[in-house]
């Protein structure tokens, strides 16, 4: 029998649809986009509470909507690697998920437009990037950079939320390093994520780096991206003087988060190198997610210590969402 169940999907207005849609969004990864946006918000000269209240939910929710949208185009490989997902089982339909996801991304864009109308340009580019990701994933050289530039737009949007006009964002000190840090750290997450889907990707024609070249070469490329992410992060913090008075103001908590993030990114690669089995890859990927989030939370708080309480709430939310995810072996 096919992995896709022969049944009618839940109506959009039903509680069952929204339960299954939330599973599809994988809310435990919302903090991936949330922390990337938070780094951008930390860089702006001033951060009015009203703009923070609009931007933070938009950054948190955008990943879930984007993830659900890309899943619409990847049910072939997901039916093998993640048969538990409601979209694969037919509990919710592709058209429903696409419509709700695009509507959700539009709401996020509106919240960001309330901060600065010029964010609409970059947000629109990101939505186009999400909708066209699947063909790039089929090419070993295309998937990680294509996915990463989309997420790396979030620090730019965060900066735009706190400055007037469009060009002013590019004059904010540290923006380039923040974008680079998010780009390379997310590329690491994408590459390690492919390790859990090797058989499914090979069977369905997704020639990811690990499918094309094998476990160790792909791991080395991922580690190289991780090193570039840490180097960019350190350059950002040094350029913003975060290791000076800012460190004292943050009480050292931000530095601990940053060091923990760097350490977990390294440990995730060591752990993946010792596994050599895709059904055991979820543990290192989970470590990578934690490392990514802590690295960028540390950046945000070292630059702007007043974000420390929000950062603690972010990390607590990540751990809660990871604990509640429906399938332990999926990250």
Wavefront OBJ file of the C-alpha trace (Angstrom):
o trace
v 0.000 0.000 0.000
v 1.237 3.516 -0.775
v 2.644 5.614 2.063
v 0.117 8.272 1.075
v -3.206 7.328 2.577
v -6.279 7.223 0.326
v -8.521 9.464 2.390
v -10.036 12.889 2.171
v -7.990 15.669 3.797
v -9.282 17.526 6.831
v -11.217 20.730 6.090
v -9.168 23.876 6.710
v -11.720 25.091 9.238
v -11.332 21.970 11.398
v -9.180 21.597 14.507
v -7.720 18.434 12.984
v -6.323 20.419 10.043
v -4.611 22.958 12.275
v -3.189 20.247 14.507
v -1.667 18.532 11.492
v -0.578 21.809 9.940
v 1.366 22.696 13.098
v 3.131 19.332 12.875
v 4.054 20.195 9.282
v 5.433 23.580 10.369
v 7.849 21.891 12.786
v 7.555 24.690 15.315
v 10.715 23.624 17.130
v 12.608 25.200 14.216
v 10.825 28.564 14.516
v 13.707 29.704 16.678
v 16.060 29.257 13.724
v 14.407 32.171 11.938
v 13.581 33.957 15.183
v 17.196 34.214 16.301
v 18.408 35.242 12.826
v 15.981 38.145 12.834
v 16.847 39.004 16.418
v 20.495 39.539 15.460
v 19.394 42.168 12.947
v 17.149 43.866 15.488
v 20.062 44.000 17.934
v 22.196 45.969 15.473
v 19.894 48.972 15.014
v 20.579 52.208 16.929
v 17.207 52.142 18.712
v 14.549 49.487 19.126
v 11.057 50.851 19.973
v 8.882 48.312 21.844
v 6.141 48.560 19.217
v 8.465 47.512 16.416
v 9.887 44.707 18.533
v 6.330 43.465 19.173
v 5.651 43.345 15.418
v 8.979 41.964 14.252
v 9.605 39.150 16.744
v 6.389 37.183 16.002
v 6.983 37.645 12.270
v 10.495 36.248 12.519
v 9.409 33.327 14.677
v 6.442 32.331 12.505
v 8.096 32.773 9.124
v 10.141 29.566 9.372
v 7.116 27.389 10.051
v 5.135 28.816 7.166
v 8.159 28.555 4.881
v 8.880 24.976 5.954
v 5.298 23.930 5.248
v 5.451 25.611 1.835
v 8.614 23.772 0.799
v 7.147 20.466 2.040
v 4.409 20.807 -0.576
v 7.065 20.211 -3.249
v 8.941 17.402 -1.462
v 6.386 14.712 -0.655
v 8.318 12.256 -2.842
v 11.347 12.105 -0.552
v 9.334 12.814 2.616
v 7.155 9.759 1.953
v 10.304 7.666 2.474
v 12.196 9.631 5.128
v 9.288 11.093 7.140
v 6.151 8.993 6.515
v 4.587 10.265 9.752
v 4.023 13.746 8.340
v 0.343 14.581 7.793
v 0.966 15.964 4.289
v 2.490 12.655 3.209
v -0.341 10.654 4.781
v -2.965 12.722 2.982
v -4.507 14.121 6.170
v -3.978 17.602 4.748
v -3.757 18.503 1.054
v -0.994 20.251 -0.863
v -3.308 23.004 -2.046
v -4.503 23.678 1.486
v -0.986 23.802 2.887
v 0.294 26.036 0.102
v -2.588 28.492 0.507
v -2.336 28.673 4.301
v 1.457 28.970 4.174
v 1.405 31.794 1.640
v -1.271 33.562 3.678
v 0.840 33.153 6.812
v 3.937 34.482 5.095
v 1.860 37.431 3.857
v 0.803 38.185 7.440
v 4.440 38.076 8.542
v 5.298 40.459 5.700
v 2.545 42.862 6.818
v 3.877 42.870 10.395
v 7.324 43.743 9.065
v 5.897 46.396 6.734
v 4.442 48.092 9.822
v 8.041 48.513 10.961
v 9.360 49.642 7.569
v 7.528 49.352 4.221
v 10.832 48.655 2.453
v 11.054 45.257 4.141
v 8.488 44.070 1.606
v 11.151 43.859 -1.121
v 13.407 41.493 0.800
v 10.465 39.534 2.249
v 9.073 39.030 -1.249
v 12.416 37.743 -2.498
v 12.501 35.290 0.392
v 9.056 33.882 -0.454
v 10.105 33.418 -4.079
v 13.245 31.646 -2.859
v 11.215 29.265 -0.691
v 8.839 28.406 -3.523
v 11.755 27.558 -5.835
v 13.979 25.681 -3.367
v 13.189 22.097 -4.363
v 14.877 22.128 -7.813
v 18.040 23.527 -6.204
v 18.070 20.751 -3.606
v 18.357 18.215 -6.425
v 21.799 19.646 -7.241
v 24.583 18.900 -4.746
v 26.013 22.402 -5.131
v 22.685 24.229 -4.997
v 20.613 23.261 -1.962
v 22.588 24.653 0.993
v 23.494 28.068 -0.495
v 19.997 28.565 -1.908
v 18.378 27.737 1.414
v 20.926 29.805 3.310
v 20.552 33.054 1.390
v 16.841 33.014 2.215
v 17.473 32.741 5.970
v 20.379 35.200 5.711
v 17.884 37.834 4.559
v 16.437 37.906 8.077
v 19.216 39.962 9.754
v 18.849 42.501 6.944
v 15.093 42.655 7.480
v 15.709 43.003 11.224
v 17.951 46.004 10.623
v 15.421 47.484 8.203
v 12.790 47.288 10.946
v 14.786 49.777 13.006
v 15.907 52.293 10.387
v 14.067 54.577 7.948
v 14.034 53.965 4.214
v 15.894 51.222 2.354
v 19.535 52.250 1.935
v 20.039 53.197 5.598
v 20.121 49.523 6.590
v 23.304 48.914 4.628
v 25.131 51.602 6.606
v 24.543 49.847 9.957
v 27.823 48.570 11.354
v 28.159 44.794 11.415
v 25.285 43.949 9.078
v 27.531 42.181 6.556
v 29.129 40.019 9.230
v 25.708 39.205 10.712
v 24.417 38.099 7.308
v 27.543 35.984 6.745
v 27.260 34.394 10.184
v 23.649 33.367 9.584
v 24.371 32.237 6.016
v 27.188 29.863 6.923
v 25.688 28.563 10.165
v 22.430 27.772 8.405
v 24.318 26.066 5.571
v 25.822 23.819 8.254
v 22.353 22.955 9.553
v 21.113 22.198 6.034
v 24.093 19.991 5.213
v 23.879 17.997 8.437
v 20.130 17.689 7.901
v 20.756 15.840 4.656
v 22.540 13.060 6.562
v 19.262 11.707 7.933
v 17.672 11.430 4.467
v 20.422 9.808 2.380
v 18.433 6.741 1.261
v 15.257 8.694 0.550
v 17.094 11.427 -1.351
v 19.028 8.884 -3.423
v 15.831 6.990 -4.281
v 13.971 10.119 -5.378
v 16.706 11.844 -7.358
v 17.894 14.452 -4.848
v 21.634 14.521 -5.418
v 22.632 16.183 -2.168
v 26.286 16.563 -1.234
v 26.257 13.473 0.982
v 24.494 11.428 -1.722
v 26.993 12.513 -4.388
v 30.282 12.381 -2.461
v 29.641 10.366 0.684
v 29.615 10.879 4.436
v 33.097 12.240 5.195
v 33.449 14.782 2.336
v 30.002 16.198 3.092
v 30.893 16.405 6.774
v 34.101 18.298 5.983
v 32.199 20.807 3.840
v 29.684 21.280 6.647
v 32.484 21.808 9.179
v 34.075 24.369 6.848
v 30.810 26.302 6.758
v 30.693 26.128 10.544
v 34.198 27.605 10.827
v 33.242 30.434 8.473
v 30.127 31.100 10.555
v 32.132 31.369 13.769
v 34.744 33.600 12.104
v 32.028 35.939 10.795
v 30.347 35.944 14.200
v 33.592 36.846 15.966
v 34.223 39.641 13.438
v 30.718 40.982 14.060
v 31.192 41.054 17.826
v 34.659 42.530 17.626
v 33.500 45.247 15.240
v 30.635 46.189 17.523
v 32.848 46.262 20.618
v 30.764 43.539 22.231
v 33.713 42.090 24.156
v 34.171 45.392 25.993
v 31.553 47.269 28.045
v 28.776 45.297 26.370
v 30.082 42.088 27.901
v 29.979 43.547 31.402
v 26.450 44.833 30.845
v 25.276 41.411 29.696
v 26.629 39.831 32.880
v 28.507 37.139 30.994
v 25.316 35.198 30.168
v 25.521 36.229 26.521
v 29.155 35.147 26.284
v 28.292 31.773 27.802
v 25.536 31.352 25.206
v 27.898 32.292 22.382
v 30.660 29.925 23.543
v 28.110 27.156 24.037
v 26.848 27.744 20.507
v 30.335 27.504 19.029
v 31.040 24.379 21.080
v 27.815 22.625 20.073
v 28.425 23.320 16.402
v 31.808 21.638 16.773
v 30.473 18.728 18.835
v 27.672 18.108 16.330
v 30.268 17.427 13.623
v 32.351 15.176 15.861
v 29.201 13.234 16.755
v 28.098 12.957 13.123
v 31.547 11.721 12.160
v 31.211 8.808 14.570
v 27.729 7.727 13.436
v 27.930 6.674 9.758
v 24.251 5.663 9.875
v 21.407 7.906 8.781
v 18.990 6.493 11.358
v 21.357 7.811 14.056
v 21.929 11.222 12.484
v 19.124 12.978 14.338
v 21.215 13.391 17.517
v 24.016 15.448 15.922
v 21.447 17.470 13.946
v 19.665 18.318 17.190
v 22.985 19.481 18.658
v 23.522 21.628 15.562
v 20.124 23.297 16.000
v 20.951 24.146 19.593
v 24.380 25.426 18.568
v 22.926 27.608 15.805
v 20.330 29.146 18.141
v 22.781 29.753 20.990
v 25.391 31.268 18.662
v 22.963 33.871 17.356
v 21.294 34.508 20.699
v 24.767 35.176 22.068
v 25.473 37.592 19.206
v 22.232 39.470 19.772
v 22.724 39.819 23.529
v 26.404 40.750 23.339
v 25.496 43.570 20.953
v 22.341 44.582 22.839
v 22.283 43.261 26.437
v 18.684 44.429 26.958
v 17.571 41.465 24.823
v 18.870 38.943 27.368
v 15.500 38.070 28.926
v 13.932 37.641 25.497
v 16.847 35.425 24.494
v 16.338 33.223 27.566
v 12.653 32.880 26.636
v 13.669 31.949 23.081
v 15.958 29.183 24.243
v 13.430 27.844 26.747
v 10.882 27.758 23.940
v 13.292 25.834 21.737
v 13.862 23.150 24.349
v 10.133 22.836 25.056
v 9.298 22.560 21.362
v 12.032 19.951 20.822
v 10.697 17.914 23.727
v 7.136 18.008 22.352
v 7.919 17.177 18.711
v 5.878 14.205 17.473
v 8.757 12.132 16.100
v 11.968 11.976 18.104
v 14.122 10.990 15.126
v 13.080 13.949 13.007
v 14.709 17.376 13.407
l 1 2 3 4 5 6 7 8 9 10 11 12 13 14 15 16 17 18 19 20 21 22 23 24 25 26 27 28 29 30 31 32 33 34 35 36 37 38 39 40 41 42 43 44 45 46 47 48 49 50 51 52 53 54 55 56 57 58 59 60 61 62 63 64 65 66 67 68 69 70 71 72 73 74 75 76 77 78 79 80 81 82 83 84 85 86 87 88 89 90 91 92 93 94 95 96 97 98 99 100 101 102 103 104 105 106 107 108 109 110 111 112 113 114 115 116 117 118 119 120 121 122 123 124 125 126 127 128 129 130 131 132 133 134 135 136 137 138 139 140 141 142 143 144 145 146 147 148 149 150 151 152 153 154 155 156 157 158 159 160 161 162 163 164 165 166 167 168 169 170 171 172 173 174 175 176 177 178 179 180 181 182 183 184 185 186 187 188 189 190 191 192 193 194 195 196 197 198 199 200 201 202 203 204 205 206 207 208 209 210 211 212 213 214 215 216 217 218 219 220 221 222 223 224 225 226 227 228 229 230 231 232 233 234 235 236 237 238 239 240 241 242 243 244 245 246 247 248 249 250 251 252 253 254 255 256 257 258 259 260 261 262 263 264 265 266 267 268 269 270 271 272 273 274 275 276 277 278 279 280 281 282 283 284 285 286 287 288 289 290 291 292 293 294 295 296 297 298 299 300 301 302 303 304 305 306 307 308 309 310 311 312 313 314 315 316 317 318 319 320 321 322 323 324 325 326 327 328 329 330 331
